[in-house]
Amino acid sequence: MLTLAFVTGTEPGKWFHRFRQRTEHGGLLTLDSDDALGLVLDGSADLALARLPDARLTEDFHTVRLYEEARGVAVPKDSIFAELGEKVLARDLEGEILNYRIAEDGSIDYGELRAALQVVGANVGIAIAPRPLIRVLSKKQVVALELVDRSVPGTEIALVWRREADSDAIQDFVGIARGRTTNSSRQAAPKRSAREKTLAKQERRGRPNFRIDKSGGKGRRRSR
Protein backbone atom coordinates (compact mmCIF):
# COMPACT_ATOMS: atom_id res chain seq x y z
CA MET A 1 0.00 0.00 0.00
CA LEU A 2 1.34 3.41 -1.02
CA THR A 3 0.18 6.44 0.97
CA LEU A 4 0.34 9.72 -0.93
CA ALA A 5 -0.48 13.20 0.34
CA PHE A 6 -1.43 15.81 -2.23
CA VAL A 7 -1.46 19.53 -1.58
CA THR A 8 -4.62 21.61 -1.89
CA GLY A 9 -4.96 23.04 -5.38
CA THR A 10 -3.78 19.95 -7.24
CA GLU A 11 -6.10 17.51 -8.99
CA PRO A 12 -4.09 14.32 -9.57
CA GLY A 13 -7.09 11.99 -9.92
CA LYS A 14 -5.98 10.68 -13.32
CA TRP A 15 -2.61 9.63 -11.85
CA PHE A 16 -4.36 7.85 -9.00
CA HIS A 17 -6.52 5.93 -11.46
CA ARG A 18 -3.57 4.91 -13.61
CA PHE A 19 -1.53 3.80 -10.61
CA ARG A 20 -4.34 1.62 -9.32
CA GLN A 21 -5.00 0.23 -12.79
CA ARG A 22 -1.42 -0.49 -13.83
CA THR A 23 0.34 -1.54 -10.64
CA GLU A 24 0.05 -4.19 -7.96
CA HIS A 25 1.46 -2.59 -4.82
CA GLY A 26 -1.47 -3.28 -2.52
CA GLY A 27 -3.46 -0.18 -3.45
CA LEU A 28 -3.17 3.57 -2.99
CA LEU A 29 -4.29 5.67 -0.01
CA THR A 30 -4.55 9.41 -0.77
CA LEU A 31 -4.67 12.32 1.69
CA ASP A 32 -5.69 15.86 0.72
CA SER A 33 -3.84 18.44 2.80
CA ASP A 34 -2.73 22.07 2.91
CA ASP A 35 0.60 20.69 4.09
CA ALA A 36 1.30 17.53 2.08
CA LEU A 37 5.02 17.64 2.84
CA GLY A 38 4.24 17.82 6.55
CA LEU A 39 2.53 14.44 6.30
CA VAL A 40 5.72 12.93 4.90
CA LEU A 41 7.76 14.59 7.63
CA ASP A 42 5.63 13.11 10.40
CA GLY A 43 5.46 9.68 8.77
CA SER A 44 1.77 9.79 7.81
CA ALA A 45 2.55 9.54 4.08
CA ASP A 46 5.22 7.89 1.95
CA LEU A 47 5.10 10.43 -0.86
CA ALA A 48 3.91 14.02 -1.22
CA LEU A 49 2.64 16.00 -4.16
CA ALA A 50 3.84 19.27 -2.66
CA ARG A 51 3.94 22.95 -3.52
CA LEU A 52 7.40 24.51 -3.68
CA PRO A 53 9.36 26.42 -2.54
CA ASP A 54 9.45 24.88 0.92
CA ALA A 55 12.29 25.67 3.31
CA ARG A 56 11.93 22.28 5.02
CA LEU A 57 13.36 20.36 2.07
CA THR A 58 16.88 19.06 2.63
CA GLU A 59 19.30 16.66 0.97
CA ASP A 60 17.46 13.86 2.75
CA PHE A 61 14.67 14.09 0.18
CA HIS A 62 14.22 13.16 -3.45
CA THR A 63 12.44 15.92 -5.38
CA VAL A 64 10.94 15.50 -8.84
CA ARG A 65 9.61 18.80 -10.17
CA LEU A 66 6.53 18.34 -12.35
CA TYR A 67 5.23 21.75 -13.44
CA GLU A 68 5.15 25.46 -12.67
CA GLU A 69 1.87 26.99 -11.54
CA ALA A 70 0.43 30.07 -13.20
CA ARG A 71 0.34 33.16 -11.02
CA GLY A 72 -3.23 34.15 -10.29
CA VAL A 73 -5.40 36.91 -8.93
CA ALA A 74 -8.83 36.47 -7.42
CA VAL A 75 -11.31 39.22 -8.35
CA PRO A 76 -15.00 39.70 -7.61
CA LYS A 77 -17.28 38.04 -10.14
CA ASP A 78 -18.96 41.36 -11.01
CA SER A 79 -15.77 43.42 -11.23
CA ILE A 80 -14.50 44.99 -14.44
CA PHE A 81 -11.46 42.70 -14.28
CA ALA A 82 -13.64 39.63 -14.67
CA GLU A 83 -14.76 41.03 -18.03
CA LEU A 84 -11.24 41.63 -19.36
CA GLY A 85 -10.52 38.00 -20.24
CA GLU A 86 -8.25 35.29 -18.88
CA LYS A 87 -5.25 37.49 -18.09
CA VAL A 88 -4.67 40.70 -16.21
CA LEU A 89 -1.51 42.85 -15.96
CA ALA A 90 -0.06 44.09 -12.69
CA ARG A 91 -0.55 47.72 -13.70
CA ASP A 92 -4.27 47.09 -14.18
CA LEU A 93 -4.60 46.27 -10.49
CA GLU A 94 -2.98 49.45 -9.15
CA GLY A 95 -5.09 51.04 -6.44
CA GLU A 96 -7.01 47.84 -5.63
CA ILE A 97 -7.30 46.67 -2.03
CA LEU A 98 -4.90 43.74 -1.64
CA ASN A 99 -6.35 41.21 0.80
CA TYR A 100 -3.65 38.59 0.32
CA ARG A 101 -0.39 38.07 -1.57
CA ILE A 102 2.08 35.18 -1.79
CA ALA A 103 4.96 35.78 0.64
CA GLU A 104 8.31 36.87 -0.75
CA ASP A 105 9.78 33.44 0.00
CA GLY A 106 7.02 31.80 -2.05
CA SER A 107 5.22 30.34 0.95
CA ILE A 108 1.44 30.40 1.33
CA ASP A 109 -0.71 30.76 4.42
CA TYR A 110 -3.79 28.76 3.41
CA GLY A 111 -5.90 30.01 6.31
CA GLU A 112 -5.23 33.65 5.45
CA LEU A 113 -5.88 32.99 1.76
CA ARG A 114 -9.25 31.38 2.49
CA ALA A 115 -10.25 34.35 4.62
CA ALA A 116 -9.08 36.77 1.91
CA LEU A 117 -11.13 34.97 -0.74
CA GLN A 118 -14.24 35.43 1.39
CA VAL A 119 -13.59 39.16 1.40
CA VAL A 120 -13.08 39.16 -2.37
CA GLY A 121 -16.34 37.26 -2.72
CA ALA A 122 -18.02 40.09 -0.82
CA ASN A 123 -16.91 42.37 -3.67
CA VAL A 124 -13.99 43.92 -1.81
CA GLY A 125 -10.44 43.92 -3.21
CA ILE A 126 -8.31 41.15 -4.69
CA ALA A 127 -6.08 38.26 -3.60
CA ILE A 128 -2.90 37.01 -5.28
CA ALA A 129 -1.96 33.32 -5.17
CA PRO A 130 -1.31 30.42 -7.57
CA ARG A 131 -4.22 30.35 -10.02
CA PRO A 132 -4.97 26.62 -9.61
CA LEU A 133 -5.20 27.11 -5.84
CA ILE A 134 -7.56 30.07 -6.20
CA ARG A 135 -9.79 28.02 -8.48
CA VAL A 136 -10.08 25.19 -5.95
CA LEU A 137 -10.71 27.45 -2.94
CA SER A 138 -12.98 30.04 -4.57
CA LYS A 139 -16.73 30.26 -4.36
CA LYS A 140 -19.03 31.30 -7.20
CA GLN A 141 -18.62 35.00 -6.35
CA VAL A 142 -14.90 34.88 -7.20
CA VAL A 143 -13.13 34.62 -10.57
CA ALA A 144 -9.51 33.40 -10.87
CA LEU A 145 -7.52 35.20 -13.58
CA GLU A 146 -3.93 34.63 -14.67
CA LEU A 147 -1.71 37.41 -13.33
CA VAL A 148 1.11 38.64 -15.55
CA ASP A 149 3.53 39.93 -12.92
CA ARG A 150 7.04 38.52 -12.56
CA SER A 151 7.48 40.33 -9.24
CA VAL A 152 5.14 37.80 -7.63
CA PRO A 153 7.08 34.73 -6.43
CA GLY A 154 6.49 31.67 -8.57
CA THR A 155 5.39 28.28 -7.28
CA GLU A 156 5.69 24.78 -8.67
CA ILE A 157 4.37 21.32 -7.94
CA ALA A 158 6.74 18.46 -7.20
CA LEU A 159 6.80 14.92 -5.89
CA VAL A 160 8.84 14.64 -2.68
CA TRP A 161 9.83 11.63 -0.59
CA ARG A 162 12.56 10.58 1.83
CA ARG A 163 15.59 8.99 0.19
CA GLU A 164 15.63 6.26 2.81
CA ALA A 165 11.99 5.38 2.03
CA ASP A 166 12.43 4.93 -1.73
CA SER A 167 10.51 1.97 -3.14
CA ASP A 168 9.21 0.39 -6.34
CA ALA A 169 5.74 1.74 -5.57
CA ILE A 170 7.04 5.31 -5.31
CA GLN A 171 9.10 4.95 -8.47
CA ASP A 172 6.05 3.63 -10.34
CA PHE A 173 3.91 6.58 -9.25
CA VAL A 174 6.66 9.04 -10.21
CA GLY A 175 6.86 7.42 -13.64
CA ILE A 176 3.11 7.73 -14.14
CA ALA A 177 3.11 11.38 -13.06
CA ARG A 178 5.90 12.09 -15.54
CA GLY A 179 3.91 10.59 -18.38
CA ARG A 180 5.21 7.04 -18.52
CA THR A 181 2.92 4.96 -20.72
CA THR A 182 1.85 1.37 -20.20
CA ASN A 183 4.38 0.18 -22.79
CA SER A 184 7.26 1.95 -21.09
CA SER A 185 6.25 1.35 -17.49
CA ARG A 186 7.93 -0.98 -15.07
CA GLN A 187 4.79 -3.08 -15.23
CA ALA A 188 4.83 -3.45 -19.01
CA ALA A 189 4.50 -7.00 -20.30
CA PRO A 190 7.73 -8.58 -21.58
CA LYS A 191 8.34 -7.99 -25.27
CA ARG A 192 7.39 -10.89 -27.54
CA SER A 193 9.27 -12.08 -30.59
CA ALA A 194 7.84 -11.60 -34.08
CA ARG A 195 6.97 -15.31 -34.22
CA GLU A 196 5.14 -15.16 -30.89
CA LYS A 197 3.14 -12.14 -32.08
CA THR A 198 2.21 -13.96 -35.31
CA LEU A 199 1.10 -17.10 -33.49
CA ALA A 200 -0.95 -15.05 -31.05
CA LYS A 201 -2.63 -13.18 -33.90
CA GLN A 202 -3.48 -16.45 -35.67
CA GLU A 203 -4.89 -17.86 -32.47
CA ARG A 204 -7.14 -14.82 -32.00
CA ARG A 205 -8.44 -15.24 -35.54
CA GLY A 206 -9.09 -18.94 -35.01
CA ARG A 207 -6.83 -20.00 -37.87
CA PRO A 208 -4.74 -23.22 -37.92
CA ASN A 209 -1.01 -22.67 -37.79
CA PHE A 210 1.04 -23.72 -40.82
CA ARG A 211 4.70 -24.12 -41.59
CA ILE A 212 6.67 -24.68 -44.76
CA ASP A 213 7.42 -28.36 -45.46
CA LYS A 214 11.00 -28.13 -46.65
CA SER A 215 11.14 -31.87 -47.33
CA GLY A 216 8.53 -31.75 -50.05
CA GLY A 217 7.81 -29.67 -53.14
CA LYS A 218 8.37 -25.96 -53.34
CA GLY A 219 5.83 -23.97 -51.44
CA ARG A 220 3.95 -26.98 -50.12
CA ARG A 221 2.46 -26.48 -46.64
CA ARG A 222 1.21 -28.87 -44.07
CA SER A 223 -0.74 -28.43 -40.92
CA ARG A 224 1.22 -28.55 -37.67
N, C-alpha and C positions, 0 to 999 in steps of 0.2 A: 504494500500500500504506500503510495506517494502522497504526502500532504503538502499542498501548495497554497500559499497565501498570495492574494492579488490585491493591489492597492486600489482604492476608490478612484474611479475615473477610467479604469481599463475594462474592456469587455472581451475577455479571452475565451468565450464559450466555444468557438470553433476549434481551438486548440485542445480544450478539455475533451470534446467529442472525438477528435482524431486520436488522442492519446488512449482513451478508453477502447476505441474501436481497433486500433492497430497493435496495442501492446498487451502483455500479460504479466503485469507487475502487482497483481492483487487489487487493482482499482486505483481511484484517485479521489482524495478528499480535498475540497477547496474551501478556503476561508477568505471572505471579503473583509478588508480592514483598511482603515486610514493609515495604519503603520504596518505594512506587510513585512518589512525588514525586521521590525521589532519582534514579530512572531518567530522568525528564524533565530534571532538572538536569544530568545528565552526558551528555545527548543520546541515550540508548539508546531512549527512547520519545517519541512526539509528544504523547501525552495520558495523564493519570493519573487513575484513580479512586482518590482519596486520602482518608485519614482526617484530619480537622481537629479541634482546632487544630494548626497547624504554623508555627513561628516563621520558617521559611525563605521563606514566601510574601511577595512584595513587589508593588508596583504593576506590575511587569513581567509579571504573570500574570493571565490571565482565570480567574475562579473561579465555577463554577455549583454552588450548594449543592443537593443532591438530597433528603436526608432525615436526620433525627436518629436516632441509634442508642439503643436502650434500654439503660439501665444494667443490669449483670448481676452476679451472684455465683455462683461455682462452689462447689458443696458436694459432699461424698461421696455416692455413690449410695445408701448405706444409712443416711444421717443422717436425723434427724427433720425437717430442713428440706425434704428431698426429698419428704416426705409431706404438706407443708403446702399444696401447690398450685403455681401458676405464679409467684406473687409472694411476696416476703418483705420485711418492714420492717427498717429499720436497727436498731431497738431489739431485734429478735429475735436479732440477731447479736452482741449485747454479750457479751464474755467469750470469744469464739471466737478462735483463733489466726489472725492475718491474714498470709498468706503473700505476698500481692501486692495492691497498690492502684494505680489510675491516679494519676499524678503530679498535683500541684496545677495545673500548667499544661496539663493535659489530654493530655500526651504518654504514650506507651506504650513500654516496653522489652519487645519481643517475646520475647527470650531469657529474661529473668527471668520473664515470664508463663508460658512453656512449662515452665520448671523448677518454678514454683509449682503448676501444674496437676498435675504428677506427684506432688507432695507431697499435694495434695488427693485425688488418686486412691488414695493409700495410706491414706486415711481420717484425714488430719490437717489440720485447719483449713479455711480458705476462701480464695478469691482474688476480687478485685473488678476487673472490666474490662467493656468493652462486651459485651452478651449475645451478639450475633451472632459476635463474635470467640471467645468462650469455646466456643460451640457447634462452631465449625470446628476448634479446637485440642484439644478435650477427647476423652478416651478413654471407654470404656464405664463406667468406674468413677466418672465425674463427671457431675453434673447441673447445667445452667445455668438459673438462675432469674432473673426480673426483680427488680431491687433498687429499692425505693422509698426513695430517699435523695438529696435535692437537694444535699447537701453534697459528693457525688461529682461531679467535673467531667464535663460532658457532652461527647459526641463526635458528629460528623456526617460524612457521606460527601459528597464533592464531586468534580466533574470540574475538573481544573486543567491549563492549558497556557500556554505562552509567547505573549504577544500577537504577537510578531514571527513566530510559526510558525502563525498562524491559517490555516485552509484550509477548503475546501468539505467535505472528508472529516470534519474535526473537527466542523464545524457540523452535519453530518448525524448523527453519532453523538450529539452533545448533544441534538438534537431527538428522537431515538429514546429516549434515556434519560429525557427529560422527558415522554414519552408521546405524541409526535407519531405520528399514524396514517398509513397509506398515503395516504389521500386528502388529508391536509394536509402531507405531506412534500415536500421539495424535488424528490423523484423522482416525484411524482404525475403521472399522465398528464394532458395538457392537457384542459380541460373541452370537451365536445362540445355542440353546439347541440341543441335539441329535435328538429329534423328529422334530424340525424345519428344521434341515439339511436334514433329511430323506424325509420329505414332499416336500422340495424344489427340491431335486434330482428327486423324482417321477414326479413332475410337469414338470421339464425339459425334462424328457423322454416321457412325454405324457401319463403316465399310470394312471388308476383310483386308488384312494386311498382305501385301505381295512382296516378292523379292525376285530378282533376276536369277534364272537358272543358268548358270555359266557352263553347265555340263551339256546342255542341249543346244538347239539351234539358236541363231541370233535373235535376240529380242523375245524369246519365249519366256513366259512367266508361269509360276506355279504358286498355288496357295500355300501359306506357311502352316 
